[in-house]
């Protein structure tokens, strides 16, 4: 009885490892197939810094509005 359970455990673990190996190989293959060839539009390094500067005031305004709404809800 225990021997059958051990055999079932080994078969199950082998199936899991084979599945993970196939999954890993398929991810590696798809990464090679869909690799960026570098022919796209080059990214502007300055654009990310500009967008960060533009986002910070928006986030600050949203946080202030949330806190104001939360404070008015707590008073009620």
mmCIF file of the N, C-alpha and C atoms, coordinates in Angstrom:
data_MODEL
# 
_entry.id   MODEL 
# 
loop_
_atom_site.group_PDB 
_atom_site.id 
_atom_site.type_symbol 
_atom_site.label_atom_id 
_atom_site.label_alt_id 
_atom_site.label_comp_id 
_atom_site.label_asym_id 
_atom_site.label_entity_id 
_atom_site.label_seq_id 
_atom_site.pdbx_PDB_ins_code 
_atom_site.Cartn_x 
_atom_site.Cartn_y 
_atom_site.Cartn_z 
_atom_site.occupancy 
_atom_site.B_iso_or_equiv 
_atom_site.pdbx_formal_charge 
_atom_site.auth_seq_id 
_atom_site.auth_comp_id 
_atom_site.auth_asym_id 
_atom_site.auth_atom_id 
_atom_site.pdbx_PDB_model_num 
ATOM 1   N N  . UNK A 1 1  ? 0.824   -1.194 0.000   1.00 0.00 ? 1  UNK A N  1 
ATOM 2   C CA . UNK A 1 1  ? 0.000   0.000  0.000   1.00 0.00 ? 1  UNK A CA 1 
ATOM 3   C C  . UNK A 1 1  ? 0.867   1.255  0.000   1.00 0.00 ? 1  UNK A C  1 
ATOM 4   N N  . UNK A 1 2  ? 1.882   1.301  0.863   1.00 0.00 ? 2  UNK A N  1 
ATOM 5   C CA . UNK A 1 2  ? 2.763   2.465  0.918   1.00 0.00 ? 2  UNK A CA 1 
ATOM 6   C C  . UNK A 1 2  ? 3.604   2.538  -0.345  1.00 0.00 ? 2  UNK A C  1 
ATOM 7   N N  . UNK A 1 3  ? 3.992   1.388  -0.892  1.00 0.00 ? 3  UNK A N  1 
ATOM 8   C CA . UNK A 1 3  ? 4.768   1.372  -2.125  1.00 0.00 ? 3  UNK A CA 1 
ATOM 9   C C  . UNK A 1 3  ? 3.967   1.965  -3.288  1.00 0.00 ? 3  UNK A C  1 
ATOM 10  N N  . UNK A 1 4  ? 2.679   1.670  -3.331  1.00 0.00 ? 4  UNK A N  1 
ATOM 11  C CA . UNK A 1 4  ? 1.823   2.230  -4.385  1.00 0.00 ? 4  UNK A CA 1 
ATOM 12  C C  . UNK A 1 4  ? 1.686   3.746  -4.225  1.00 0.00 ? 4  UNK A C  1 
ATOM 13  N N  . UNK A 1 5  ? 1.581   4.195  -2.983  1.00 0.00 ? 5  UNK A N  1 
ATOM 14  C CA . UNK A 1 5  ? 1.505   5.637  -2.727  1.00 0.00 ? 5  UNK A CA 1 
ATOM 15  C C  . UNK A 1 5  ? 2.786   6.345  -3.122  1.00 0.00 ? 5  UNK A C  1 
ATOM 16  N N  . UNK A 1 6  ? 3.923   5.741  -2.811  1.00 0.00 ? 6  UNK A N  1 
ATOM 17  C CA . UNK A 1 6  ? 5.207   6.332  -3.190  1.00 0.00 ? 6  UNK A CA 1 
ATOM 18  C C  . UNK A 1 6  ? 5.353   6.369  -4.699  1.00 0.00 ? 6  UNK A C  1 
ATOM 19  N N  . UNK A 1 7  ? 4.909   5.311  -5.372  1.00 0.00 ? 7  UNK A N  1 
ATOM 20  C CA . UNK A 1 7  ? 4.979   5.269  -6.827  1.00 0.00 ? 7  UNK A CA 1 
ATOM 21  C C  . UNK A 1 7  ? 4.100   6.374  -7.429  1.00 0.00 ? 7  UNK A C  1 
ATOM 22  N N  . UNK A 1 8  ? 2.917   6.541  -6.881  1.00 0.00 ? 8  UNK A N  1 
ATOM 23  C CA . UNK A 1 8  ? 2.008   7.589  -7.351  1.00 0.00 ? 8  UNK A CA 1 
ATOM 24  C C  . UNK A 1 8  ? 2.613   8.973  -7.117  1.00 0.00 ? 8  UNK A C  1 
ATOM 25  N N  . UNK A 1 9  ? 3.272   9.149  -5.981  1.00 0.00 ? 9  UNK A N  1 
ATOM 26  C CA . UNK A 1 9  ? 3.911   10.424 -5.678  1.00 0.00 ? 9  UNK A CA 1 
ATOM 27  C C  . UNK A 1 9  ? 5.029   10.716 -6.669  1.00 0.00 ? 9  UNK A C  1 
ATOM 28  N N  . UNK A 1 10 ? 5.847   9.740  -6.985  1.00 0.00 ? 10 UNK A N  1 
ATOM 29  C CA . UNK A 1 10 ? 6.955   9.932  -7.916  1.00 0.00 ? 10 UNK A CA 1 
ATOM 30  C C  . UNK A 1 10 ? 6.422   10.249 -9.310  1.00 0.00 ? 10 UNK A C  1 
ATOM 31  N N  . UNK A 1 11 ? 5.388   9.546  -9.733  1.00 0.00 ? 11 UNK A N  1 
ATOM 32  C CA . UNK A 1 11 ? 4.801   9.812  -11.045 1.00 0.00 ? 11 UNK A CA 1 
ATOM 33  C C  . UNK A 1 11 ? 4.209   11.216 -11.088 1.00 0.00 ? 11 UNK A C  1 
ATOM 34  N N  . UNK A 1 12 ? 3.529   11.601 -10.045 1.00 0.00 ? 12 UNK A N  1 
ATOM 35  C CA . UNK A 1 12 ? 2.941   12.942 -9.995  1.00 0.00 ? 12 UNK A CA 1 
ATOM 36  C C  . UNK A 1 12 ? 3.988   14.032 -10.023 1.00 0.00 ? 12 UNK A C  1 
ATOM 37  N N  . UNK A 1 13 ? 5.056   13.865 -9.253  1.00 0.00 ? 13 UNK A N  1 
ATOM 38  C CA . UNK A 1 13 ? 6.126   14.861 -9.247  1.00 0.00 ? 13 UNK A CA 1 
ATOM 39  C C  . UNK A 1 13 ? 6.819   14.921 -10.601 1.00 0.00 ? 13 UNK A C  1 
ATOM 40  N N  . UNK A 1 14 ? 6.995   13.772 -11.249 1.00 0.00 ? 14 UNK A N  1 
ATOM 41  C CA . UNK A 1 14 ? 7.621   13.754 -12.569 1.00 0.00 ? 14 UNK A CA 1 
ATOM 42  C C  . UNK A 1 14 ? 6.759   14.503 -13.576 1.00 0.00 ? 14 UNK A C  1 
ATOM 43  N N  . UNK A 1 15 ? 5.456   14.324 -13.499 1.00 0.00 ? 15 UNK A N  1 
ATOM 44  C CA . UNK A 1 15 ? 4.556   15.035 -14.406 1.00 0.00 ? 15 UNK A CA 1 
ATOM 45  C C  . UNK A 1 15 ? 4.641   16.537 -14.168 1.00 0.00 ? 15 UNK A C  1 
ATOM 46  N N  . UNK A 1 16 ? 4.695   16.939 -12.918 1.00 0.00 ? 16 UNK A N  1 
ATOM 47  C CA . UNK A 1 16 ? 4.795   18.368 -12.596 1.00 0.00 ? 16 UNK A CA 1 
ATOM 48  C C  . UNK A 1 16 ? 6.103   18.941 -13.132 1.00 0.00 ? 16 UNK A C  1 
ATOM 49  N N  . UNK A 1 17 ? 7.211   18.245 -12.917 1.00 0.00 ? 17 UNK A N  1 
ATOM 50  C CA . UNK A 1 17 ? 8.496   18.738 -13.399 1.00 0.00 ? 17 UNK A CA 1 
ATOM 51  C C  . UNK A 1 17 ? 8.543   18.795 -14.919 1.00 0.00 ? 17 UNK A C  1 
ATOM 52  N N  . UNK A 1 18 ? 7.978   17.821 -15.594 1.00 0.00 ? 18 UNK A N  1 
ATOM 53  C CA . UNK A 1 18 ? 7.939   17.847 -17.060 1.00 0.00 ? 18 UNK A CA 1 
ATOM 54  C C  . UNK A 1 18 ? 7.090   19.027 -17.536 1.00 0.00 ? 18 UNK A C  1 
ATOM 55  N N  . UNK A 1 19 ? 5.956   19.255 -16.897 1.00 0.00 ? 19 UNK A N  1 
ATOM 56  C CA . UNK A 1 19 ? 5.118   20.393 -17.265 1.00 0.00 ? 19 UNK A CA 1 
ATOM 57  C C  . UNK A 1 19 ? 5.870   21.703 -17.064 1.00 0.00 ? 19 UNK A C  1 
ATOM 58  N N  . UNK A 1 20 ? 6.563   21.848 -15.939 1.00 0.00 ? 20 UNK A N  1 
ATOM 59  C CA . UNK A 1 20 ? 7.309   23.076 -15.691 1.00 0.00 ? 20 UNK A CA 1 
ATOM 60  C C  . UNK A 1 20 ? 8.448   23.247 -16.692 1.00 0.00 ? 20 UNK A C  1 
ATOM 61  N N  . UNK A 1 21 ? 9.091   22.169 -17.074 1.00 0.00 ? 21 UNK A N  1 
ATOM 62  C CA . UNK A 1 21 ? 10.155  22.231 -18.068 1.00 0.00 ? 21 UNK A CA 1 
ATOM 63  C C  . UNK A 1 21 ? 9.599   22.676 -19.419 1.00 0.00 ? 21 UNK A C  1 
ATOM 64  N N  . UNK A 1 22 ? 8.470   22.123 -19.829 1.00 0.00 ? 22 UNK A N  1 
ATOM 65  C CA . UNK A 1 22 ? 7.840   22.524 -21.087 1.00 0.00 ? 22 UNK A CA 1 
ATOM 66  C C  . UNK A 1 22 ? 7.422   23.985 -21.018 1.00 0.00 ? 22 UNK A C  1 
ATOM 67  N N  . UNK A 1 23 ? 6.880   24.409 -19.907 1.00 0.00 ? 23 UNK A N  1 
ATOM 68  C CA . UNK A 1 23 ? 6.475   25.801 -19.741 1.00 0.00 ? 23 UNK A CA 1 
ATOM 69  C C  . UNK A 1 23 ? 7.681   26.730 -19.836 1.00 0.00 ? 23 UNK A C  1 
ATOM 70  N N  . UNK A 1 24 ? 8.766   26.374 -19.173 1.00 0.00 ? 24 UNK A N  1 
ATOM 71  C CA . UNK A 1 24 ? 9.969   27.192 -19.194 1.00 0.00 ? 24 UNK A CA 1 
ATOM 72  C C  . UNK A 1 24 ? 10.557  27.271 -20.607 1.00 0.00 ? 24 UNK A C  1 
ATOM 73  N N  . UNK A 1 25 ? 10.594  26.153 -21.301 1.00 0.00 ? 25 UNK A N  1 
ATOM 74  C CA . UNK A 1 25 ? 11.113  26.159 -22.663 1.00 0.00 ? 25 UNK A CA 1 
ATOM 75  C C  . UNK A 1 25 ? 10.228  26.976 -23.594 1.00 0.00 ? 25 UNK A C  1 
ATOM 76  N N  . UNK A 1 26 ? 8.928   26.907 -23.419 1.00 0.00 ? 26 UNK A N  1 
ATOM 77  C CA . UNK A 1 26 ? 8.037   27.693 -24.280 1.00 0.00 ? 26 UNK A CA 1 
ATOM 78  C C  . UNK A 1 26 ? 8.177   29.189 -24.017 1.00 0.00 ? 26 UNK A C  1 
ATOM 79  N N  . UNK A 1 27 ? 8.400   29.566 -22.769 1.00 0.00 ? 27 UNK A N  1 
ATOM 80  C CA . UNK A 1 27 ? 8.598   30.984 -22.460 1.00 0.00 ? 27 UNK A CA 1 
ATOM 81  C C  . UNK A 1 27 ? 9.915   31.472 -23.062 1.00 0.00 ? 27 UNK A C  1 
ATOM 82  N N  . UNK A 1 28 ? 10.960  30.663 -22.945 1.00 0.00 ? 28 UNK A N  1 
ATOM 83  C CA . UNK A 1 28 ? 12.249  31.044 -23.525 1.00 0.00 ? 28 UNK A CA 1 
ATOM 84  C C  . UNK A 1 28 ? 12.170  31.129 -25.049 1.00 0.00 ? 28 UNK A C  1 
ATOM 85  N N  . UNK A 1 29 ? 11.460  30.201 -25.661 1.00 0.00 ? 29 UNK A N  1 
ATOM 86  C CA . UNK A 1 29 ? 11.300  30.218 -27.110 1.00 0.00 ? 29 UNK A CA 1 
ATOM 87  C C  . UNK A 1 29 ? 10.503  31.436 -27.564 1.00 0.00 ? 29 UNK A C  1 
ATOM 88  N N  . UNK A 1 30 ? 9.431   31.736 -26.863 1.00 0.00 ? 30 UNK A N  1 
ATOM 89  C CA . UNK A 1 30 ? 8.633   32.908 -27.241 1.00 0.00 ? 30 UNK A CA 1 
ATOM 90  C C  . UNK A 1 30 ? 9.417   34.203 -27.021 1.00 0.00 ? 30 UNK A C  1 
ATOM 91  N N  . UNK A 1 31 ? 10.284  34.233 -26.013 1.00 0.00 ? 31 UNK A N  1 
ATOM 92  C CA . UNK A 1 31 ? 11.115  35.415 -25.795 1.00 0.00 ? 31 UNK A CA 1 
ATOM 93  C C  . UNK A 1 31 ? 12.077  35.612 -26.955 1.00 0.00 ? 31 UNK A C  1 
ATOM 94  N N  . UNK A 1 32 ? 12.610  34.517 -27.484 1.00 0.00 ? 32 UNK A N  1 
ATOM 95  C CA . UNK A 1 32 ? 13.510  34.636 -28.631 1.00 0.00 ? 32 UNK A CA 1 
ATOM 96  C C  . UNK A 1 32 ? 12.752  35.006 -29.893 1.00 0.00 ? 32 UNK A C  1 
ATOM 97  N N  . UNK A 1 33 ? 11.560  34.468 -30.060 1.00 0.00 ? 33 UNK A N  1 
ATOM 98  C CA . UNK A 1 33 ? 10.787  34.752 -31.268 1.00 0.00 ? 33 UNK A CA 1 
ATOM 99  C C  . UNK A 1 33 ? 10.286  36.181 -31.310 1.00 0.00 ? 33 UNK A C  1 
ATOM 100 N N  . UNK A 1 34 ? 9.863   36.705 -30.170 1.00 0.00 ? 34 UNK A N  1 
ATOM 101 C CA . UNK A 1 34 ? 9.270   38.030 -30.121 1.00 0.00 ? 34 UNK A CA 1 
ATOM 102 C C  . UNK A 1 34 ? 10.235  39.088 -29.604 1.00 0.00 ? 34 UNK A C  1 
ATOM 103 N N  . UNK A 1 35 ? 11.523  38.802 -29.685 1.00 0.00 ? 35 UNK A N  1 
ATOM 104 C CA . UNK A 1 35 ? 12.525  39.746 -29.207 1.00 0.00 ? 35 UNK A CA 1 
ATOM 105 C C  . UNK A 1 35 ? 12.461  41.018 -30.035 1.00 0.00 ? 35 UNK A C  1 
ATOM 106 N N  . UNK A 1 36 ? 12.573  42.156 -29.349 1.00 0.00 ? 36 UNK A N  1 
ATOM 107 C CA . UNK A 1 36 ? 12.518  43.447 -30.035 1.00 0.00 ? 36 UNK A CA 1 
ATOM 108 C C  . UNK A 1 36 ? 13.750  43.566 -30.924 1.00 0.00 ? 36 UNK A C  1 
ATOM 109 N N  . UNK A 1 37 ? 13.526  43.818 -32.187 1.00 0.00 ? 37 UNK A N  1 
ATOM 110 C CA . UNK A 1 37 ? 14.636  43.895 -33.133 1.00 0.00 ? 37 UNK A CA 1 
ATOM 111 C C  . UNK A 1 37 ? 15.318  45.255 -33.116 1.00 0.00 ? 37 UNK A C  1 
ATOM 112 N N  . UNK A 1 38 ? 14.775  46.212 -32.400 1.00 0.00 ? 38 UNK A N  1 
ATOM 113 C CA . UNK A 1 38 ? 15.396  47.530 -32.315 1.00 0.00 ? 38 UNK A CA 1 
ATOM 114 C C  . UNK A 1 38 ? 15.033  48.433 -33.475 1.00 0.00 ? 38 UNK A C  1 
ATOM 115 N N  . UNK A 1 39 ? 14.089  48.045 -34.313 1.00 0.00 ? 39 UNK A N  1 
ATOM 116 C CA . UNK A 1 39 ? 13.715  48.871 -35.456 1.00 0.00 ? 39 UNK A CA 1 
ATOM 117 C C  . UNK A 1 39 ? 12.582  49.827 -35.129 1.00 0.00 ? 39 UNK A C  1 
ATOM 118 N N  . UNK A 1 40 ? 12.105  49.798 -33.912 1.00 0.00 ? 40 UNK A N  1 
ATOM 119 C CA . UNK A 1 40 ? 11.004  50.672 -33.520 1.00 0.00 ? 40 UNK A CA 1 
ATOM 120 C C  . UNK A 1 40 ? 11.476  52.091 -33.294 1.00 0.00 ? 40 UNK A C  1 
ATOM 121 N N  . UNK A 1 41 ? 10.570  52.911 -32.857 1.00 0.00 ? 41 UNK A N  1 
ATOM 122 C CA . UNK A 1 41 ? 10.877  54.305 -32.575 1.00 0.00 ? 41 UNK A CA 1 
ATOM 123 C C  . UNK A 1 41 ? 11.734  54.364 -31.314 1.00 0.00 ? 41 UNK A C  1 
ATOM 124 N N  . UNK A 1 42 ? 12.869  55.072 -31.361 1.00 0.00 ? 42 UNK A N  1 
ATOM 125 C CA . UNK A 1 42 ? 13.700  55.158 -30.165 1.00 0.00 ? 42 UNK A CA 1 
ATOM 126 C C  . UNK A 1 42 ? 13.008  55.949 -29.069 1.00 0.00 ? 42 UNK A C  1 
ATOM 127 N N  . UNK A 1 43 ? 13.201  55.508 -27.853 1.00 0.00 ? 43 UNK A N  1 
ATOM 128 C CA . UNK A 1 43 ? 12.582  56.189 -26.714 1.00 0.00 ? 43 UNK A CA 1 
ATOM 129 C C  . UNK A 1 43 ? 13.398  57.414 -26.351 1.00 0.00 ? 43 UNK A C  1 
ATOM 130 N N  . UNK A 1 44 ? 12.711  58.486 -26.019 1.00 0.00 ? 44 UNK A N  1 
ATOM 131 C CA . UNK A 1 44 ? 13.368  59.708 -25.597 1.00 0.00 ? 44 UNK A CA 1 
ATOM 132 C C  . UNK A 1 44 ? 13.579  59.637 -24.088 1.00 0.00 ? 44 UNK A C  1 
ATOM 133 N N  . UNK A 1 45 ? 14.828  59.706 -23.660 1.00 0.00 ? 45 UNK A N  1 
ATOM 134 C CA . UNK A 1 45 ? 15.128  59.590 -22.232 1.00 0.00 ? 45 UNK A CA 1 
ATOM 135 C C  . UNK A 1 45 ? 14.568  60.770 -21.452 1.00 0.00 ? 45 UNK A C  1 
ATOM 136 N N  . UNK A 1 46 ? 14.497  61.934 -22.066 1.00 0.00 ? 46 UNK A N  1 
ATOM 137 C CA . UNK A 1 46 ? 13.985  63.118 -21.382 1.00 0.00 ? 46 UNK A CA 1 
ATOM 138 C C  . UNK A 1 46 ? 12.486  63.087 -21.193 1.00 0.00 ? 46 UNK A C  1 
ATOM 139 N N  . UNK A 1 47 ? 11.799  62.308 -22.006 1.00 0.00 ? 47 UNK A N  1 
ATOM 140 C CA . UNK A 1 47 ? 10.334  62.279 -21.913 1.00 0.00 ? 47 UNK A CA 1 
ATOM 141 C C  . UNK A 1 47 ? 9.877   61.690 -20.592 1.00 0.00 ? 47 UNK A C  1 
ATOM 142 N N  . UNK A 1 48 ? 10.585  60.695 -20.097 1.00 0.00 ? 48 UNK A N  1 
ATOM 143 C CA . UNK A 1 48 ? 10.157  60.087 -18.845 1.00 0.00 ? 48 UNK A CA 1 
ATOM 144 C C  . UNK A 1 48 ? 10.336  61.060 -17.678 1.00 0.00 ? 48 UNK A C  1 
ATOM 145 N N  . UNK A 1 49 ? 11.386  61.850 -17.712 1.00 0.00 ? 49 UNK A N  1 
ATOM 146 C CA . UNK A 1 49 ? 11.591  62.820 -16.643 1.00 0.00 ? 49 UNK A CA 1 
ATOM 147 C C  . UNK A 1 49 ? 10.512  63.904 -16.686 1.00 0.00 ? 49 UNK A C  1 
ATOM 148 N N  . UNK A 1 50 ? 10.135  64.324 -17.900 1.00 0.00 ? 50 UNK A N  1 
ATOM 149 C CA . UNK A 1 50 ? 9.086   65.330 -18.032 1.00 0.00 ? 50 UNK A CA 1 
ATOM 150 C C  . UNK A 1 50 ? 7.761   64.784 -17.529 1.00 0.00 ? 50 UNK A C  1 
ATOM 151 N N  . UNK A 1 51 ? 7.459   63.553 -17.888 1.00 0.00 ? 51 UNK A N  1 
ATOM 152 C CA . UNK A 1 51 ? 6.180   62.988 -17.468 1.00 0.00 ? 51 UNK A CA 1 
ATOM 153 C C  . UNK A 1 51 ? 6.143   62.814 -15.957 1.00 0.00 ? 51 UNK A C  1 
ATOM 154 N N  . UNK A 1 52 ? 7.271   62.492 -15.352 1.00 0.00 ? 52 UNK A N  1 
ATOM 155 C CA . UNK A 1 52 ? 7.304   62.378 -13.889 1.00 0.00 ? 52 UNK A CA 1 
ATOM 156 C C  . UNK A 1 52 ? 7.028   63.722 -13.238 1.00 0.00 ? 52 UNK A C  1 
ATOM 157 N N  . UNK A 1 53 ? 7.616   64.770 -13.807 1.00 0.00 ? 53 UNK A N  1 
ATOM 158 C CA . UNK A 1 53 ? 7.376   66.100 -13.240 1.00 0.00 ? 53 UNK A CA 1 
ATOM 159 C C  . UNK A 1 53 ? 5.919   66.502 -13.400 1.00 0.00 ? 53 UNK A C  1 
ATOM 160 N N  . UNK A 1 54 ? 5.290   66.084 -14.465 1.00 0.00 ? 54 UNK A N  1 
ATOM 161 C CA . UNK A 1 54 ? 3.887   66.425 -14.685 1.00 0.00 ? 54 UNK A CA 1 
ATOM 162 C C  . UNK A 1 54 ? 2.954   65.581 -13.830 1.00 0.00 ? 54 UNK A C  1 
ATOM 163 N N  . UNK A 1 55 ? 3.370   64.397 -13.459 1.00 0.00 ? 55 UNK A N  1 
ATOM 164 C CA . UNK A 1 55 ? 2.511   63.489 -12.709 1.00 0.00 ? 55 UNK A CA 1 
ATOM 165 C C  . UNK A 1 55 ? 2.477   63.860 -11.224 1.00 0.00 ? 55 UNK A C  1 
ATOM 166 N N  . UNK A 1 56 ? 3.577   64.335 -10.696 1.00 0.00 ? 56 UNK A N  1 
ATOM 167 C CA . UNK A 1 56 ? 3.640   64.629 -9.258  1.00 0.00 ? 56 UNK A CA 1 
ATOM 168 C C  . UNK A 1 56 ? 2.584   65.627 -8.795  1.00 0.00 ? 56 UNK A C  1 
ATOM 169 N N  . UNK A 1 57 ? 2.352   66.737 -9.486  1.00 0.00 ? 57 UNK A N  1 
ATOM 170 C CA . UNK A 1 57 ? 1.279   67.638 -9.032  1.00 0.00 ? 57 UNK A CA 1 
ATOM 171 C C  . UNK A 1 57 ? -0.106  66.999 -9.115  1.00 0.00 ? 57 UNK A C  1 
ATOM 172 N N  . UNK A 1 58 ? -0.308  66.155 -10.101 1.00 0.00 ? 58 UNK A N  1 
ATOM 173 C CA . UNK A 1 58 ? -1.595  65.476 -10.238 1.00 0.00 ? 58 UNK A CA 1 
ATOM 174 C C  . UNK A 1 58 ? -1.819  64.535 -9.065  1.00 0.00 ? 58 UNK A C  1 
ATOM 175 N N  . UNK A 1 59 ? -0.784  63.789 -8.689  1.00 0.00 ? 59 UNK A N  1 
ATOM 176 C CA . UNK A 1 59 ? -0.897  62.873 -7.553  1.00 0.00 ? 59 UNK A CA 1 
ATOM 177 C C  . UNK A 1 59 ? -1.143  63.658 -6.271  1.00 0.00 ? 59 UNK A C  1 
ATOM 178 N N  . UNK A 1 60 ? -0.412  64.764 -6.097  1.00 0.00 ? 60 UNK A N  1 
ATOM 179 C CA . UNK A 1 60 ? -0.586  65.575 -4.889  1.00 0.00 ? 60 UNK A CA 1 
ATOM 180 C C  . UNK A 1 60 ? -2.008  66.125 -4.802  1.00 0.00 ? 60 UNK A C  1 
ATOM 181 N N  . UNK A 1 61 ? -2.555  66.559 -5.925  1.00 0.00 ? 61 UNK A N  1 
ATOM 182 C CA . UNK A 1 61 ? -3.930  67.070 -5.943  1.00 0.00 ? 61 UNK A CA 1 
ATOM 183 C C  . UNK A 1 61 ? -4.926  65.972 -5.618  1.00 0.00 ? 61 UNK A C  1 
ATOM 184 N N  . UNK A 1 62 ? -4.702  64.775 -6.168  1.00 0.00 ? 62 UNK A N  1 
ATOM 185 C CA . UNK A 1 62 ? -5.607  63.659 -5.902  1.00 0.00 ? 62 UNK A CA 1 
ATOM 186 C C  . UNK A 1 62 ? -5.565  63.253 -4.433  1.00 0.00 ? 62 UNK A C  1 
ATOM 187 N N  . UNK A 1 63 ? -4.383  63.240 -3.846  1.00 0.00 ? 63 UNK A N  1 
ATOM 188 C CA . UNK A 1 63 ? -4.259  62.889 -2.426  1.00 0.00 ? 63 UNK A CA 1 
ATOM 189 C C  . UNK A 1 63 ? -4.946  63.934 -1.560  1.00 0.00 ? 63 UNK A C  1 
ATOM 190 N N  . UNK A 1 64 ? -4.758  65.217 -1.901  1.00 0.00 ? 64 UNK A N  1 
ATOM 191 C CA . UNK A 1 64 ? -5.402  66.285 -1.128  1.00 0.00 ? 64 UNK A CA 1 
ATOM 192 C C  . UNK A 1 64 ? -6.917  66.181 -1.231  1.00 0.00 ? 64 UNK A C  1 
ATOM 193 N N  . UNK A 1 65 ? -7.428  65.888 -2.427  1.00 0.00 ? 65 UNK A N  1 
ATOM 194 C CA . UNK A 1 65 ? -8.875  65.749 -2.596  1.00 0.00 ? 65 UNK A CA 1 
ATOM 195 C C  . UNK A 1 65 ? -9.401  64.552 -1.816  1.00 0.00 ? 65 UNK A C  1 
ATOM 196 N N  . UNK A 1 66 ? -8.653  63.453 -1.834  1.00 0.00 ? 66 UNK A N  1 
ATOM 197 C CA . UNK A 1 66 ? -9.066  62.260 -1.080  1.00 0.00 ? 66 UNK A CA 1 
ATOM 198 C C  . UNK A 1 66 ? -9.100  62.551 0.417   1.00 0.00 ? 66 UNK A C  1 
ATOM 199 N N  . UNK A 1 67 ? -8.058  63.225 0.905   1.00 0.00 ? 67 UNK A N  1 
ATOM 200 C CA . UNK A 1 67 ? -8.005  63.532 2.337   1.00 0.00 ? 67 UNK A CA 1 
ATOM 201 C C  . UNK A 1 67 ? -9.130  64.485 2.736   1.00 0.00 ? 67 UNK A C  1 
ATOM 202 N N  . UNK A 1 68 ? -9.427  65.469 1.868   1.00 0.00 ? 68 UNK A N  1 
ATOM 203 C CA . UNK A 1 68 ? -10.506 66.407 2.171   1.00 0.00 ? 68 UNK A CA 1 
ATOM 204 C C  . UNK A 1 68 ? -11.847 65.682 2.199   1.00 0.00 ? 68 UNK A C  1 
ATOM 205 N N  . UNK A 1 69 ? -12.062 64.787 1.250   1.00 0.00 ? 69 UNK A N  1 
ATOM 206 C CA . UNK A 1 69 ? -13.313 64.032 1.220   1.00 0.00 ? 69 UNK A CA 1 
ATOM 207 C C  . UNK A 1 69 ? -13.399 63.118 2.434   1.00 0.00 ? 69 UNK A C  1 
ATOM 208 N N  . UNK A 1 70 ? -12.296 62.493 2.770   1.00 0.00 ? 70 UNK A N  1 
ATOM 209 C CA . UNK A 1 70 ? -12.263 61.581 3.910   1.00 0.00 ? 70 UNK A CA 1 
ATOM 210 C C  . UNK A 1 70 ? -12.536 62.339 5.215   1.00 0.00 ? 70 UNK A C  1 
ATOM 211 N N  . UNK A 1 71 ? -11.988 63.549 5.336   1.00 0.00 ? 71 UNK A N  1 
ATOM 212 C CA . UNK A 1 71 ? -12.204 64.355 6.536   1.00 0.00 ? 71 UNK A CA 1 
ATOM 213 C C  . UNK A 1 71 ? -13.662 64.790 6.641   1.00 0.00 ? 71 UNK A C  1 
ATOM 214 N N  . UNK A 1 72 ? -14.266 65.132 5.503   1.00 0.00 ? 72 UNK A N  1 
ATOM 215 C CA . UNK A 1 72 ? -15.657 65.553 5.559   1.00 0.00 ? 72 UNK A CA 1 
ATOM 216 C C  . UNK A 1 72 ? -16.573 64.350 5.847   1.00 0.00 ? 72 UNK A C  1 
ATOM 217 N N  . UNK A 1 73 ? -16.205 63.158 5.387   1.00 0.00 ? 73 UNK A N  1 
ATOM 218 C CA . UNK A 1 73 ? -16.978 61.955 5.682   1.00 0.00 ? 73 UNK A CA 1 
ATOM 219 C C  . UNK A 1 73 ? -16.874 61.572 7.159   1.00 0.00 ? 73 UNK A C  1 
ATOM 220 N N  . UNK A 1 74 ? -15.699 61.785 7.746   1.00 0.00 ? 74 UNK A N  1 
ATOM 221 C CA . UNK A 1 74 ? -15.506 61.443 9.158   1.00 0.00 ? 74 UNK A CA 1 
ATOM 222 C C  . UNK A 1 74 ? -16.294 62.381 10.066  1.00 0.00 ? 74 UNK A C  1 
ATOM 223 N N  . UNK A 1 75 ? -16.486 63.615 9.656   1.00 0.00 ? 75 UNK A N  1 
ATOM 224 C CA . UNK A 1 75 ? -17.238 64.575 10.475  1.00 0.00 ? 75 UNK A CA 1 
ATOM 225 C C  . UNK A 1 75 ? -18.729 64.266 10.485  1.00 0.00 ? 75 UNK A C  1 
ATOM 226 N N  . UNK A 1 76 ? -19.192 63.640 9.426   1.00 0.00 ? 76 UNK A N  1 
ATOM 227 C CA . UNK A 1 76 ? -20.631 63.364 9.318   1.00 0.00 ? 76 UNK A CA 1 
ATOM 228 C C  . UNK A 1 76 ? -21.082 62.253 10.217  1.00 0.00 ? 76 UNK A C  1 
# 
